[in-house]
């Protein structure tokens, strides 16, 4: 890799570190190509990405970025998983690490907040953006449904009383 390619890679990594909601660093020593492709596919499905880069170049790209605290984790065979959604990458990596002992989560960063392995696990247990939106919509819609039910209830009660009176009269 020549100097121009390295500079381009450092720029790309810098943009990743700035724009990502979460970055997770893990060791992947011993994983097969098929396992890595499976991880990439799962991450892509969740809206994230997986990147393997030289640790030295990643450390250069981290300088001055909010998540610079993850530089300490960049030793050995590391893989970077990231997503704009602050929870997606952590969820996928945590789920994948449960089923594959070769992927060991070291830590990560959520904005300028450093995360250790336990922090990544805690983030992975948080609801995703879509789940939060769904619960908010549900909360907003519930009062409207209750009002509609309350408005319709008296008419329903009157109709059932009239039908009971009609049955008794017949």
Legacy VTK file of the C-alpha trace (Angstrom):
# vtk DataFile Version 3.0
C-alpha trace
ASCII
DATASET POLYDATA
POINTS 170 float
0.000 0.000 0.000
1.587 3.280 -1.028
1.376 6.569 0.852
-1.567 7.947 -1.184
-3.641 4.828 -0.488
-2.800 5.025 3.216
-3.848 8.688 3.345
-7.119 7.835 1.614
-7.742 5.014 4.103
-6.998 7.307 7.055
-9.491 9.856 5.658
-12.154 7.159 5.234
-11.594 5.873 8.759
-11.724 9.439 10.097
-15.125 9.967 8.477
-16.331 6.665 9.931
-15.212 7.673 13.429
-16.897 11.090 13.138
-20.223 10.016 11.653
-20.872 6.734 13.476
-23.246 6.580 16.410
-21.301 3.657 17.844
-17.990 1.959 17.062
-17.240 -1.490 18.504
-13.723 -2.945 18.541
-13.267 -6.713 18.711
-10.575 -9.335 18.192
-11.359 -11.766 15.396
-8.362 -14.091 15.546
-9.212 -17.553 14.237
-12.398 -16.583 12.390
-12.816 -18.069 8.942
-13.617 -16.044 5.853
-17.140 -17.490 5.845
-17.693 -16.426 9.468
-16.443 -12.915 8.700
-18.737 -12.715 5.660
-21.642 -13.833 7.845
-20.834 -11.076 10.367
-20.638 -8.517 7.557
-24.000 -9.672 6.151
-25.706 -9.445 9.542
-24.214 -6.009 10.123
-25.262 -4.778 6.667
-28.808 -6.045 7.342
-28.886 -3.976 10.556
-27.640 -0.851 8.773
-24.030 -1.007 9.907
-20.661 -2.016 8.520
-17.590 -4.012 9.458
-14.083 -2.833 8.653
-10.664 -4.393 9.153
-7.865 -1.830 9.059
-4.288 -1.619 10.187
-4.211 -0.539 13.805
-1.555 2.096 13.165
-3.656 3.765 10.443
-6.786 3.559 12.603
-4.927 5.239 15.483
-3.834 8.042 13.148
-7.451 8.447 11.972
-8.645 8.602 15.604
-6.522 11.628 16.481
-8.807 14.538 17.355
-12.013 12.518 16.916
-14.667 12.203 19.637
-14.087 8.458 19.984
-10.279 8.703 20.302
-10.515 6.710 23.544
-10.792 3.432 21.610
-7.167 3.732 20.439
-6.110 1.629 23.458
-8.159 -1.310 22.130
-6.392 -1.323 18.753
-3.864 -4.087 19.337
-3.646 -7.444 17.616
-6.160 -8.607 15.024
-8.974 -6.101 15.464
-12.161 -5.500 13.549
-14.198 -2.285 13.691
-17.988 -2.534 13.611
-19.940 0.686 13.308
-23.364 2.113 12.530
-25.149 5.456 12.531
-27.785 4.004 14.843
-26.196 4.160 18.296
-27.374 0.638 19.116
-27.359 -1.435 15.899
-23.662 -2.323 15.658
-23.458 -3.207 19.351
-26.522 -5.473 19.067
-25.184 -7.364 16.045
-21.654 -7.823 17.417
-22.931 -8.902 20.840
-25.335 -11.415 19.281
-22.639 -12.741 16.958
-20.071 -13.026 19.772
-22.500 -15.194 21.781
-22.515 -17.774 18.993
-18.839 -17.488 18.020
-16.104 -17.672 20.668
-13.493 -16.412 18.197
-15.011 -12.906 18.177
-14.033 -11.217 21.449
-15.455 -7.759 22.156
-12.825 -5.426 23.572
-14.826 -2.209 23.876
-15.929 0.724 21.813
-17.222 4.251 21.804
-20.596 5.921 21.583
-19.835 9.472 20.507
-17.221 10.704 22.955
-18.192 8.145 25.606
-15.746 5.257 25.931
-17.234 1.797 26.417
-15.594 -1.312 27.796
-16.905 -4.810 26.953
-19.613 -4.503 29.637
-20.587 -1.082 28.254
-20.987 -2.525 24.762
-23.204 -5.258 26.226
-25.316 -2.639 28.038
-25.700 -0.618 24.822
-26.704 -3.763 22.925
-29.567 -4.324 25.373
-31.009 -0.851 24.780
-33.958 -0.527 22.376
-33.069 0.443 18.817
-34.201 3.655 17.171
-37.058 1.885 15.378
-38.267 0.266 18.608
-38.254 3.633 20.368
-40.208 5.256 17.536
-42.763 2.432 17.631
-43.264 2.787 21.386
-43.645 6.577 21.085
-46.236 6.179 18.324
-48.045 3.635 20.487
-48.088 6.057 23.420
-49.391 8.849 21.211
-52.110 6.656 19.681
-53.357 5.133 22.962
-55.179 8.225 24.294
-56.959 8.685 20.964
-58.156 5.072 21.064
-59.348 5.520 24.651
-61.269 8.692 23.720
-62.914 6.945 20.764
-63.910 4.064 23.033
-65.314 6.416 25.673
-67.348 8.324 23.093
-68.774 5.140 21.594
-69.483 3.424 24.924
-72.715 5.280 25.872
-74.283 4.566 22.481
-73.312 0.906 22.797
-74.783 0.739 26.314
-78.089 2.302 25.171
-78.315 -0.139 22.259
-77.779 -3.153 24.528
-80.398 -1.873 27.029
-82.943 -1.364 24.236
-82.314 -4.863 22.867
-82.766 -6.334 26.377
-86.079 -4.462 26.805
-87.207 -5.631 23.375
-86.406 -9.269 24.234
-88.371 -9.042 27.497
-91.356 -7.505 25.736
-91.462 -10.251 23.104
LINES 1 171
170 0 1 2 3 4 5 6 7 8 9 10 11 12 13 14 15 16 17 18 19 20 21 22 23 24 25 26 27 28 29 30 31 32 33 34 35 36 37 38 39 40 41 42 43 44 45 46 47 48 49 50 51 52 53 54 55 56 57 58 59 60 61 62 63 64 65 66 67 68 69 70 71 72 73 74 75 76 77 78 79 80 81 82 83 84 85 86 87 88 89 90 91 92 93 94 95 96 97 98 99 100 101 102 103 104 105 106 107 108 109 110 111 112 113 114 115 116 117 118 119 120 121 122 123 124 125 126 127 128 129 130 131 132 133 134 135 136 137 138 139 140 141 142 143 144 145 146 147 148 149 150 151 152 153 154 155 156 157 158 159 160 161 162 163 164 165 166 167 168 169
